[in-house]
Amino acid sequence: MAVNDRALLPDRVNEFLNYLINVKGCGTLTVESYARDLRLFFTFLLDNKCAQERTETITPRDLRKIDDVFLETITVRDIYDFLTYCGTARGNNPTTRRRKSSALRGFFKYVCDKMHYIDSNPTLSLELAGGKQKLPRYLTLEQSEALLQAVEGENAARDYCILTLFLNCGLRLAELCALNLSDIDLENRTMRVTGKGNKQRMLYLNDACVDAILAYLQVRPHDGLQGDARSALFVSRLHKRIGRQTVQLMVYHYLEKIGLDGQHYSVHKLRHTAATLLYQHANVDPLVLKEMLGHENLATTQIYTHVDNKQVRDAIEHNPLNKKR
């Protein structure tokens, strides 16, 4: 969200967004997403429910007239009308509508239950269909090995190192791009990772990671680096800190080489892959995965620890009562 858009939001919304940043430690993308959802919600209310014919783009408007008195008049029916509008007029799927309801719940919990600016929280009785949770898409062990073997070209050492860290450590894209040389401690085989909300965690580097980093450091550019590229671990061909789009295009290139293009695989799916392979092949405890992935809640981690049909079959086959006739 642009700065001028943020300036036109209600005071209480900006206060809530600052709370998310400074107290809750939420990341920039999360805060921007909440800001967009809340701006849309209040624009919807002021435009008399947006008359259903409004399209995806809504012209930013001055919402600063919305005060505590206005907030007190909002009902759960208004919220249901808004979510219905998002589904019918904007084509938002259930997952997107649940995200918008999460933004509204967080905002009204803040203004009502935490700060007591208003007396009633209209989201307390808000109900939404749970929806069917999709299992994450991930690469098999064989596909992961094929992806690494597909690496070639002038940036082979760098690309191989990036893929190795994704597949072994389960990094987020932003976390990988933010890595600095000072974050790597090869002597102690550790890597400091800065995750969402600037929260840091230490990850262990296995042999594959150490070897890949050492090989890359031998060819990493040193001269002509621009800006903070001097401190960055991964550098682009333009001698800048490597960007998200560069990494995404690189991953898509190698996915295409092994025939996985067009199958909804992405950079983030490599994170799914790391967690899933550790769970399926190394029997890693979900609590350990939670720490490795930098999740706040175990419930977030549990989607990575799904089991496949073979595991279910093997579990039933090993039931001690299986031999009883």
N, C-alpha and C positions, 0 to 999 in steps of 0.2 A: 504494500500500500504506500502510495506517495505521501510525502510529508504534508502537502497541502490537504490531502484527503483526511489524514489523521487529525489535522487542525480543525476540521469541520465536524468531528465526532462530538457526541455529548460529553460533558465534563466527567460524568461518572464512568463512561466507557474508557476514556483516556486514563483515568485513575486506576481502573481495573487492569488495563494493559500494562501500566507501569508496575502494578503489583505483581503481575505474572513475570515480568522481567527481573525486577529487583529483589523480590521476596521468594517467589517460587522457582526462579532460575530457568524459566522456559526459554527455548531457543527462538531465534528470530522468525523462522518459518512458522512456528506454532502461533506466535503472537500475531503475525500478519494474517494468518488464516482466521483467527478469532476476530480480528479487527474487521476483516471483510464480511464475515458472517453477521456480526453485530450491526455493521453499517447497513447491510441489506435488510436486516430485520426491522430496524427503525425507519428506514426509507419506506419499507412495505407498509408500516403502520401509518406514517404520515401521508402516504399516497392513497389512503383508503383501500388498503389491501392490494394495491397495485393493479386492480381491475382485471387480473388474470391474463390480459393480452400483452403485458410487458415482456420484453425479450431478455436474453441473457445479460446484455449490458445495461446497467442502470446508471444514469448520469449522477455523479456525486453531487450531493446537495448539503446545505448547511443544516446540520442536525443539532446545533448547540442550543436550540430552544427547548430541547427535551430535558426536563428537570425532574426532581424527586416527585413532584405532584403528578407529572405525566407517568412516571414509572409505577406509581401506586395504582393507576387505572388499568394497567395491563393485566389481562386474565389468561388462564390456561387456554381458553378458547381462541384468543388472539394468536397464541403460539401454534396451536393445531392448524389454524387457518394459514399461517405463514408456512408451516411445513408442507401442507397440502399444495399451496402455491408453488413451492420449490419442486414438488414432484410433478405437478401437472403442467405448469407454465415453463419451468426451467429444465425439466427432464432429469432432475437429480435422482440418483438411485438411492436405495435404503441406506447404504453406507454413508453417502454424503449427507443425507438428512439426519442420520444419527450424529454425525460430526457437528452439524449446525445446532442440534439440540444440546450437545455437550457444551458448546460455546455459551448458549443461553443459560444452561444450568449453572455453569461456572460464574457467569456474570451476576445472576440473581442471588446466588449463594453469597457472593461477595457483598453486594449492596444491601441485602436483607439480613442474612445470618451473621456476617462478620462485622460489617460497619453499621448496621441498623439504620440505614438511611430511609428504608421503607419498612412497613410493618408486616407485609405478607409476601411470600415467595411463590409466584404463580407456577413455578416448575415442579413444586413438590408432588403434585398429582399427575405430572406429565408421564404418559406411558407411550412406549414405542415398541413395535414388533421387533423382536430380537434379531430376526433374519438368520439366514444360514451362514455360519462362519466358514469361509473358504480355507482349505488347507494351503499353506504356502507352496509355490512352485519352486523346485530346486533341482540342481544337477545331480545325477547319480555319481558314484565314485568313478565309474568308467568315463563318463562325460567330463568330469572335472580333470581327470588325467589327460584326456584328449585336448581340453582347452589349453592346458599348460604346454602340451607338446606342439600346439599349433603356432606358438609364438615364434616370430622371425622378424627380420628387418633391422634397420639401423638402430632402432630403439628397443631391441629385443631384451637386453638386460633389464632396462627400466620396466618394460611391460610385464616381463616374467615376474619381477619383484612385486609389482602391484597386484597381479593376479594371485600370487602366492600369499600375500598378506590378507587379501580378501578371503581366500578359501581356507586359510589356516586360523585366522584371528577373528573373522566375522566383523570386520570394520564397516562402518557406514561410509558412504561416499565422501561426505563432508569431513569426516574424521581422517580419512586417508589424505585428502588434499591439504589438510591443516598440519600434517606431520612435519616436524622440524628435525634437522640433524641432531639437535640437542636432546630430542625425545628418545633417541636410540642409544641404548647402553649394551653394546655387544659383549663387553667383559662380563656383565651380570646377566646377559641374555634377556633383557627386558625392554619394553617399549611403553612410553607414557602416551596415553591417548586422551584427547580432550573431546568429550562427548556433548550431548545436549545440555544446555544451561551451563556450559563451561565446566562441567563436572569431569574430573580427571580420574582415570583408572590405569593401573599398571598391568600390562599383559606380558606373559612369558613368550619368548621367541624360541621355537623349536629349531631343529637342525635345518629344515627346509627354508625357514625364514632367515636364519643367520647366513646361510650360504647365498641366498638370493640377494640379500642386502649387501654382502661383501662384494659379490660380482658386480652389482650395480654401482657401488661407490667407486669402483676402479675406473668406470667410464663416465661417471656423473660430471657434467660441465662445471668448471670452476671460474673461468674467465668470462667477462662480459655479462655477468648476471645482473638483472634489473630488480630494483625494489627489494622486497623481502625474499627474493629468490635465493639470496646468499645463504639464508638460514633454512630454506625449505629443503626437505628431503628429496622430493620429486620435482624435477624441472622440465619445462616444455621445450620444444625445439626453438622457441622464441626467447629462450633463456629467462623465462618468468616462472613463478610458482605455478605448478600444473593446476589447471582449472577443472571443474566438474565436467564440463562438456567434453573436454579433451579425453578424460578418462572414460566417459560414457561411450564416445565414438570408438575408442580403442577396444573396449570390451565387446561392443556390438560387432566390430570387425572380426574378432576371433570367434565369437559365437556363430557368425555367418560361415566362417571357415569350416566349422565342425558340424554345420547343418542345423543349428538351433536358432537361426534367425526367423523372425515371424512367428515364434511360438511363445510370445509373451515373456521371454526371459529378459532380464535387465541386470544392471549393476547390483541393485539391492537383492536380487535373487542369489547372488554369490554369498551374501550374508546369511540368507536362509540355508544355503548349501552347507556352509561351515558348521552352523548349529546342528543341522540335521545329520550330517555325517558323524559328528562327534557323539550325538545321541545314539545313532543306530549302530555304529561300528566300535565305539569306545565306551559305550554305556555310561557316559558322563551324566552326573546328577544334574537335574534342572536348576538347582541352586547354584551350582558352579557355572552353568551356562548363563544364568542371570547376571552373575558378576562379570563374566567375560564379555557379554554383549552390552553391558551398561544399562540394563533395564532397571526401572524403579520398582516395578511390581512383578512378582512371579507369574501372575496371570498373563502378562505380555509374553513371557518366555515360553509358556506352555504351548503356544501355537506352533513353535518350532519343534516341539518334542512329540509330534504326531507319530503314530506307528503305521507301517504299511501292512498290506494284507498278509505278507509272508510272516511278519512278526506275530500277527494275531494267530495265524495257523500254527506256527511253531509253539506258541504259548499254550494253545489248547492241546496240541499233541503231547506236550510234556506234563499235562495235568496228571498227577499220580493216580487218579481214578480212571484214566484212560484204559488201563489193563484189566479193569474189573468187568466181568461179563455176567 
